[in-house]
Amino acid sequence: MPVVLCTSLDPHQERISGIEAGADDFLSKPVNQQELFSRVKSLLRIKSLQDEVKTQAAQLARWNETLEARVREQVGELERLARLKRFFSPPLAEAIVQGGGEELLKAHRREINVVFIDLRGFTAFTDRAEPEEVMELLQVYHATMGRIVLAHDGTLERFAGDSLMVFFNDPLPIARPAEQAVRMALAMQQAFPPLGREWNKRGYELALGCGIAQGYATLGAIGFEGRWDYAAIGSVTNLAARLCAEAAGGQVLIDRKTMAKVEDLVEASPVGPLNLKGFAQSVAAFTVAGLKPAG
């Protein structure tokens, strides 16, 4: 509240005492009424401005708190998105973050198509090549295959040296997972020859083998705080890995279930039955030569 002192005492001494006591203005008696009203109006304008400044400061403080909260929330979302992008394509990771879809990462059971690929001749290559050459090959190989995985909406479980495991239909279901898996494998086989020719010039024979299987698995995030992976556990992953091990360079082997889903899409012929490690009974398999002509 603005305060105006009106006094007939010693102006100099009273002004000092009044200001020290907290007065905003000082008038000596006799008081001129017009001057008093002018002083009061002036002080009220100042008071109004001071109140407005305080209100704006309080509002700014609230805005800052809201902004800080939003920044913390966005930073949290970016961190979640960065973690999810290790497993999923960027569009899928963003959809999971926006929808609060970390529930999808909890353990659950679903039918999936699993794709295993690895390099034929890689062991002999590592025995002869320098470590720097091995790293160079893996960087180019991983980058090329990784782009194809993302382009086909696959979920990358892991890179393990020359091996690569991808699955389809999880964490979000897709319309034709078997078709996506086969299309991805064929795209990888088509993309590999230029890489193989480049390394053949250096005296190394490398080729790509691929196995695809369909079946139920338990899926979810595994690991510990600071290092999580998204994994698929089940015999379907073992079957895909065994088919991959049986595949020759440039070959795509698929199991019976996958074949039933893509028989109208691909040119394929039976192989086997195969006696695979870890499977008590022989397994029917098919080699995929390519896609059928359109129309």
C-alpha positions in Angstrom: 0.0 0.0 0.0 1.5 3.4 -1.0 2.0 5.8 2.0 2.1 9.7 1.8 3.3 11.6 4.9 1.7 15.0 5.6 3.4 16.9 8.4 4.1 20.4 9.7 7.3 19.4 11.5 10.8 19.9 10.3 10.6 18.9 6.6 14.1 17.7 6.3 14.2 15.6 9.5 10.7 14.2 9.0 11.4 13.3 5.3 14.3 11.2 6.4 12.4 9.6 9.2 9.4 8.9 7.0 11.4 7.4 4.2 13.2 5.2 6.7 9.8 4.1 8.1 8.7 3.1 4.6 6.8 6.1 3.2 6.6 6.5 -0.5 6.1 10.3 -0.6 6.2 13.4 1.6 4.1 16.6 1.7 4.6 19.6 4.1 1.6 21.3 5.7 -0.3 23.3 4.7 -1.1 20.6 2.1 -2.2 21.7 -1.4 -5.2 19.5 -2.2 -4.6 19.3 -5.9 -0.9 18.4 -5.3 -2.0 15.7 -2.8 -4.4 14.2 -5.4 -1.7 14.3 -8.1 0.8 12.6 -5.8 -1.8 9.9 -4.8 -2.7 9.2 -8.5 1.0 9.0 -9.3 1.6 6.5 -6.5 -1.4 4.4 -7.5 -0.1 4.2 -11.1 3.3 3.1 -9.7 1.5 0.6 -7.4 -0.5 -0.7 -10.4 2.7 -1.2 -12.4 4.4 -2.9 -9.5 1.5 -5.3 -9.1 1.5 -6.1 -12.8 5.2 -6.8 -12.7 4.7 -9.1 -9.7 1.8 -10.9 -11.5 3.9 -11.3 -14.6 6.8 -12.6 -12.6 4.6 -15.1 -10.9 3.1 -16.1 -14.2 6.6 -16.4 -15.8 7.7 -18.6 -12.9 4.7 -20.9 -13.5 5.5 -21.0 -17.2 9.1 -21.9 -16.4 7.9 -24.7 -14.2 5.6 -26.0 -16.9 8.3 -25.7 -19.5 10.8 -27.5 -17.3 8.3 -30.3 -16.8 7.7 -30.5 -20.5 11.4 -30.6 -21.2 11.9 -33.4 -18.7 9.0 -35.3 -20.2 10.4 -34.8 -23.8 13.9 -35.8 -22.7 12.4 -38.9 -21.1 10.6 -39.7 -24.3 13.8 -39.2 -26.4 15.6 -41.6 -24.0 12.9 -44.2 -24.4 12.9 -43.7 -28.1 16.6 -44.1 -28.3 16.3 -47.4 -26.4 13.5 -48.7 -28.6 15.4 -47.8 -31.8 18.0 -50.4 -30.9 15.2 -53.0 -31.5 12.7 -51.5 -33.9 12.5 -49.4 -37.0 12.3 -45.6 -36.2 8.6 -45.3 -37.1 7.6 -48.3 -34.9 9.7 -47.0 -32.0 8.1 -43.6 -32.3 4.6 -45.2 -32.3 5.4 -47.2 -29.2 6.6 -44.1 -27.4 3.7 -42.0 -28.4 1.2 -44.7 -27.4 2.9 -45.6 -24.1 3.6 -49.0 -25.7 6.3 -50.1 -23.3 3.7 -52.6 -22.1 4.4 -54.3 -25.4 7.9 -55.1 -24.2 6.7 -57.3 -21.3 6.9 -61.0 -21.8 4.2 -62.4 -24.0 3.6 -65.3 -26.5 3.0 -64.8 -30.2 3.4 -66.6 -33.5 6.3 -65.1 -35.5 8.5 -65.6 -38.5 12.2 -65.7 -37.6 15.0 -65.1 -40.1 18.6 -66.1 -39.6 21.4 -65.1 -41.9 25.1 -65.5 -41.8 28.1 -65.5 -44.1 29.5 -68.6 -45.7 33.3 -68.5 -45.6 33.5 -66.1 -42.7 35.5 -68.3 -40.4 38.2 -68.9 -43.1 38.1 -65.2 -43.8 38.8 -64.3 -40.1 41.7 -66.8 -40.0 43.5 -65.1 -43.0 42.4 -61.5 -42.8 43.8 -58.8 -40.5 41.5 -57.6 -37.7 41.0 -54.3 -39.4 39.8 -56.0 -42.5 37.3 -58.0 -40.5 35.9 -54.9 -38.9 35.7 -53.1 -42.3 33.7 -56.1 -43.7 31.4 -56.3 -40.8 30.7 -52.5 -40.8 29.7 -52.5 -44.5 27.8 -55.8 -44.1 25.8 -54.7 -41.0 25.0 -51.3 -42.6 23.7 -52.9 -45.8 21.7 -55.6 -44.1 20.4 -53.2 -41.4 18.9 -50.9 -44.0 17.0 -53.8 -45.5 15.7 -54.9 -42.1 14.3 -51.4 -41.5 12.8 -51.2 -45.0 10.8 -54.4 -44.3 9.6 -53.5 -40.8 11.5 -56.3 -39.2 12.5 -56.4 -35.5 16.3 -56.9 -35.2 17.1 -59.0 -32.2 20.9 -59.0 -32.6 24.0 -58.8 -34.7 26.4 -61.5 -33.6 29.5 -61.2 -35.8 28.4 -62.3 -39.2 25.1 -63.7 -37.9 21.9 -61.7 -37.9 18.5 -62.6 -36.4 15.3 -60.8 -37.3 11.7 -61.6 -36.6 8.3 -60.4 -37.9 4.9 -59.9 -36.3 6.1 -58.6 -33.0 6.0 -56.4 -30.9 3.1 -55.1 -33.2 1.3 -57.6 -35.4 1.7 -57.2 -39.2 -0.7 -58.4 -41.9 1.7 -60.9 -43.7 4.8 -61.6 -41.6 5.8 -64.7 -43.6 5.7 -62.7 -46.9 7.7 -59.8 -45.3 10.3 -62.3 -44.0 10.8 -63.9 -47.4 10.9 -60.6 -49.2 13.5 -59.3 -46.8 15.7 -62.4 -47.2 15.5 -62.2 -51.0 16.4 -58.5 -50.9 19.4 -59.3 -48.8 20.5 -62.0 -51.2 20.1 -59.5 -54.0 22.1 -56.9 -52.2 25.0 -59.1 -51.2 26.7 -60.0 -54.5 28.3 -56.5 -54.9 29.8 -56.9 -51.5 30.9 -60.4 -52.2 32.6 -59.3 -55.5 34.5 -56.6 -53.7 35.9 -59.0 -51.2 36.5 -61.6 -53.9 39.0 -59.1 -55.4 41.0 -59.3 -52.2 41.0 -63.1 -52.4 38.2 -64.0 -50.0 35.2 -66.1 -51.0 32.0 -65.0 -49.1 28.3 -65.7 -49.6 25.1 -65.3 -47.7 23.0 -68.2 -46.3 19.5 -67.7 -44.9 16.9 -69.7 -42.9 13.3 -68.8 -42.2 10.9 -70.6 -39.8 7.4 -69.8 -38.4 6.1 -70.7 -35.0 5.2 -69.6 -31.5 7.8 -67.9 -29.2 7.9 -66.0 -25.9 9.0 -62.5 -26.5 10.0 -59.5 -24.3 12.8 -57.4 -22.9 15.6 -59.2 -21.1 18.7 -57.9 -19.4 19.4 -55.6 -16.5 19.2 -51.9 -15.8 21.4 -50.0 -18.2 21.5 -52.9 -20.8 18.3 -54.3 -22.1 17.7 -56.5 -25.2 14.5 -57.6 -26.9 14.5 -61.3 -27.4 12.4 -64.2 -28.8 12.7 -67.5 -27.0 11.4 -70.8 -28.5 12.1 -73.7 -30.8 11.2 -71.5 -33.8 14.4 -69.5 -33.4 16.4 -72.8 -33.2 14.7 -74.1 -36.4 15.5 -70.9 -38.3 19.1 -71.0 -37.1 19.5 -74.7 -38.2 18.0 -74.0 -41.6 20.4 -71.1 -42.0 23.3 -73.4 -41.1 22.1 -75.9 -43.8 21.7 -73.2 -46.5 24.4 -72.9 -49.1 25.8 -69.5 -50.1 23.0 -67.5 -51.9 20.3 -69.9 -50.7 17.1 -69.2 -48.7 15.7 -72.2 -46.9 12.2 -72.0 -45.4 10.2 -74.4 -43.2 6.8 -76.0 -44.1 4.7 -73.4 -42.2 6.3 -70.5 -43.9 6.0 -72.2 -47.3 2.2 -72.6 -46.7 1.9 -68.9 -46.3 4.0 -67.8 -49.3 3.5 -70.6 -51.9 1.5 -68.3 -54.2 4.2 -65.7 -54.0 7.5 -67.5 -54.5 9.2 -70.0 -56.8 10.3 -72.7 -54.5 11.2 -76.4 -54.5 11.4 -79.0 -51.7 14.7 -79.9 -50.0 15.3 -82.8 -47.7 13.7 -83.8 -45.4 16.6 -82.5 -43.3 18.0 -84.0 -40.2 18.7 -81.0 -38.0 20.7 -80.9 -34.8 18.3 -80.6 -31.8 15.3 -81.9 -33.7 14.2 -85.5 -33.1 12.3 -85.8 -36.4 13.4 -84.8 -39.9 12.3 -81.4 -41.0 10.7 -80.6 -44.4 12.3 -77.6 -46.0 12.1 -75.6 -49.2 14.6 -73.5 -51.1 13.2 -70.2 -52.5 14.5 -69.3 -55.9 12.7 -65.9 -56.1 9.4 -64.2 -56.4 6.9 -65.4 -59.0 6.4 -63.0 -62.0 3.7 -60.4 -61.3 0.3 -61.1 -62.8 
